Amino acid sequence: MHEKDAAPMHPGQILLDQFLLPQRETISRLACKMKVPQSMLQRVVNGESPISRAMAHKLAQHYGQPVDFWLRLQLRYDQ
C-alpha cells in the first residue's frame, strides 16, 4: 500500500505523536495552558472529537502553527 492510499490520521493522533509526546507535555498541562477543559482535549487526542475552529485557534496560538494547519488536518481526515 502506498502512503497516499493510507487512511489519514485523526488530527488528535498527530497532536499526540508530533507535539505532546516529543515535548513531554501532558494533556492536563496543555489543557491548562490553553484554558480548555481537559476532557475536551482528551476527546480530541482520543479521536472522539474533531478539531473545531476554536480549538485550531488555540493550538495555533500555543504551538505557533497556522490555524489552517490544524483545520486542514481535520478536513483531510473528514474526507
Backbone torsions as a table, in degrees:
resi	resn	phi	psi	omega
1	MET	NA	135.4	177.4
2	HIS	-82.6	156.8	-178.5
3	GLU	-57.7	-39.4	-178.1
4	LYS	-71.1	-16.2	177.6
5	ASP	-84.6	-15.9	-177.8
6	ALA	-72.8	145.6	176.9
7	ALA	-65.2	139.9	-180.0
8	PRO	-68.2	150.1	177.7
9	MET	-76.1	148.8	172.9
10	HIS	-65.1	140.3	-179.9
11	PRO	-56.7	-28.9	176.8
12	GLY	-64.5	-34.9	177.1
13	GLN	-68.0	-39.2	177.2
14	ILE	-65.3	-42.3	176.4
15	LEU	-56.9	-45.1	-179.7
16	LEU	-66.3	-53.4	-172.9
17	ASP	-70.6	-36.9	-172.0
18	GLN	-103.8	-12.2	-177.5
19	PHE	-124.7	-58.0	-175.6
20	LEU	-66.3	-55.0	-176.1
21	LEU	-63.4	-47.9	179.7
22	PRO	-60.9	-30.1	-178.9
23	GLN	-94.5	3.3	-178.8
24	ARG	52.4	42.9	-179.8
25	GLU	-99.0	138.3	176.5
26	THR	-93.9	157.4	176.5
27	ILE	-61.1	-40.4	-180.0
28	SER	-60.3	-48.6	-179.5
29	ARG	-65.3	-42.1	179.2
30	LEU	-63.5	-44.0	178.7
31	ALA	-58.5	-41.9	179.3
32	CYS	-64.6	-46.0	179.6
33	LYS	-62.8	-37.7	-177.9
34	MET	-86.6	-7.2	-179.4
35	LYS	59.0	49.0	174.4
36	VAL	-126.9	155.9	176.9
37	PRO	-62.2	136.7	178.8
38	GLN	-57.4	-39.0	-178.6
39	SER	-62.2	-35.8	178.8
40	MET	-65.5	-46.8	179.5
41	LEU	-66.1	-38.0	178.1
42	GLN	-61.3	-41.6	178.8
43	ARG	-64.1	-37.4	176.8
44	VAL	-64.6	-50.0	-179.0
45	VAL	-61.5	-34.9	178.9
46	ASN	-77.8	-5.4	-179.2
47	GLY	79.5	15.9	-178.1
48	GLU	-92.0	-19.1	179.9
49	SER	-134.0	148.6	176.8
50	PRO	-78.8	165.9	171.8
51	ILE	-83.2	112.9	179.4
52	SER	-77.2	169.0	176.6
53	ARG	-59.3	-43.0	179.8
54	ALA	-63.0	-42.7	178.7
55	MET	-65.8	-39.9	178.3
56	ALA	-59.8	-40.3	178.5
57	HIS	-64.3	-42.8	-179.6
58	LYS	-67.6	-41.3	177.6
59	LEU	-65.3	-41.6	178.8
60	ALA	-62.0	-43.0	179.6
61	GLN	-64.7	-41.0	-177.6
62	HIS	-71.8	-45.4	-173.5
63	TYR	-96.8	-9.5	179.0
64	GLY	79.9	10.7	175.2
65	GLN	-84.8	154.8	173.2
66	PRO	-66.2	149.5	177.0
67	VAL	-54.8	-40.2	-178.8
68	ASP	-60.8	-27.6	177.0
69	PHE	-56.7	-50.1	-178.1
70	TRP	-70.8	-39.7	-179.9
71	LEU	-67.3	-37.4	177.6
72	ARG	-66.7	-38.2	176.4
73	LEU	-59.1	-44.2	-179.9
74	GLN	-66.3	-43.3	179.7
75	LEU	-61.5	-44.3	179.1
76	ARG	-60.9	-42.0	-179.9
77	TYR	-65.8	-39.4	-176.7
78	ASP	-70.7	-22.3	-175.6
79	GLN	-78.8	NA	NA
